[in-house]
Amino acid sequence: MQPSNANKLKPHKLLNYFESLLSNSLDEVFIRRIISAVYFSLFNYWSIKNICKGN
């Protein structure tokens, strides 16, 4: 199994992106989609991290 690409993550870019989205007026559906995408991305990251550890 290949090692995780966690060291390539740049959280400040993600936060800047969210700040730019939130500065615009957004509807509730779009906000829910953003939250869902972030949740599933973090879940996938956590899963891969555990798989690479052998758990």
PyMOL commands that set and color helices and strands:
alter all, ss='L'
color gray80, all
select helices_A, chain A and resi 6-8+11-23+28-53
alter helices_A, ss='H'
color red, helices_A
deselect
rebuild
show_as cartoon
